[in-house]
């Protein structure tokens, strides 16, 4: 069922050329965890991620479990606070996207990668869990949108968090269309 949900979510993204404009340099991934997931092997994602080819989003391969350590750790951290939020999708950071999310009524929170404690930074894989904890603490609840503005060697990023991957894909496509509409107004 999880693999099927991810396939549908990927199809939504691939059917939207607008989404290509939200794919970050590190590429996008969309994940979903099993109920009561314990480790990254319990989280399915897209091996090789989602990229843009000739202006269109393209998943490099079919969804599989254990395919994304970064996004898997993020979802596992979120699930410690809200077990029903088992999906996540990363997109590029832009202040206009954050503003749009807030206007849409989404719960938005962030963390500062430059404030990361050295003991967290030194251990591979700890940064994401630390960031989720800070974002949850800053908001007092699990956000729908978590972002950071990057740090030395770290690309700024937005992550959409929710229960179902198809919902996140729909949200990302909506954000992409609103983002492109606002960008085109700026240049008219």
N, C-alpha and C positions, 0 to 999 in steps of 0.2 A: 504493500500500500504506500509506503514512504517513497519508494522509487517511482511509482506511478505519479504521485503528487509532484515530485521534483521534475519528472518528464513534462507534465502539464505546465508547470511554472516556467521551465526553460522554453517551452513552445511560445508562451505568452511573451517572453523577453525577445526571442528570436523573431517573432512576428512584428516587433516594434523597432523600426530603424531609429526612432528617437532615442531609444534606450542606449544605443551605441555612444551617445554623447555623455552618458553618465558612467561609462566604464573607466575606472582609474588605470594608471600606468601598471599597477600590479595585477590588473584584471579583476573581474568580479567573480564571486562564487555565491551560490545559494545552497543552503544546507537545511536539513531537518533531522532531529534526533528522535530515537525511539523513546517511548515512555520509559521513565526511570533509567535513562541512559547513565552509564557510569564512566565511560571513557570515549576517546575519539573514535574508536572502532564502532561505537553505537550511533554515530552521526554520519549520515549520507550527504555527499556533495558531488561536485563535478570535478573529476580528475582533469587537471590541466586548466581548469577554470573556464570562464566565458570571456571571449575576446571580441574584437570588432574586425571584420574582414570586408573590405570595400564598402565601409559605412554601415554595415549591418552586424548585429550581435550574432555570435556563433559559439555554441558550446563545443569545446574541443573533443569531448567524449560523453558517454552516457553516465548518468548518476550511479554512484557506488558508495558503499560504506567504507569509512576510513580514508576518504579521498581529500579531506581538508583539515589539517591540524589546527590552523589559526581560527577559522570560523567555527570549527567544532568546539574548541576551548571556550570561545565566546558564548556559544549556545549553552554549553554545560554550566558556565558561570551564571548565566541568566536563569537557568532552570533551578538553581539553588534557591533563588528568590521567588520565582514564579514558574512552577513546573509545566504549565500549559503553553508557555512561550518557547516552542521547540524549533523555531525556524529563524534564519537570519540571511540577509543579503547585503553585501557591501557595494557601495557606489562611491564615486569621487566626491571630495569635499568642495563645496562652493558656498559662500555665505548666503547667496540667494536661495539655495536649496534648503538651508536651515530655516530661513525666514518663511519660505513656503510651507514647510512642515509645521511650523508654529501657527501659521494662519489657518492651516487645515485642522488645527486642534490636536495634533499629535503631541504626546509627551516627549520632550526633547531634553537631553542632558549630555554633558561632555566631561572630558578629563584632559589634563595637560600632560603630554608625554614628557615635557621638560621637568615636571615635578616627580617623576617616577623615582622611587628610592633605589639606591645603587644595588641593594641586595635583590630587588625584583629584576632590575635591568640585567644583572649578571647571569641569571638563570634563564636559559632559553625556554620560551613558552609562558613565562609568568606575567609578561607585560599586559596581555589581553585580559587575563583574569583580574589583575590589579585595576585596569581601566574600567572594567564593568563594575567592580565594587565601588570605585570612586563615583562613577556616573549614577549608580543607584543611590548611594549616600547623598550626593548633591541634590537629587530630585526627591528623595524620600520614598521612591517607588521605582519599579522597573520601567525604564523609558521605552517608548516605541522607536525612538531614534537616539543612537549614541554616536557622538563624533569626537574627533580630536583634530587639531590643526597641524599635526606632524611634529617632527623634531629632526635633529641631525640624522640624515639617512633614512628617515621614516616619512612616507607619503601621508599627507592629511587624508582622512577617511571619514565616511559616514556609513553607519550600519543600521539598516532597518531590521527591527526585531518583532516577531509576531508568532501566532499559533500555526499558521498554514503557509506554505511556500507560494501557493497560487495567489493568496492575498498580498503577499509582499511583492510578487511580480507585477500584479495589477497596480499596486501603489507606486512602484518604481516607474512604470510606464506613464502613469498620471503625472508624477513629478517631472519626468523627462519632457513631456508635452508642455507643461506649465513653464518649465525652465527655458525651453526653446522659444516659447511665445514671448516671455519676458525679455530674453536676449534679443529677439528680432525687433521688438519695440524700441530697445535702446539704440539700435543702429539705423532707425528710420528718420 
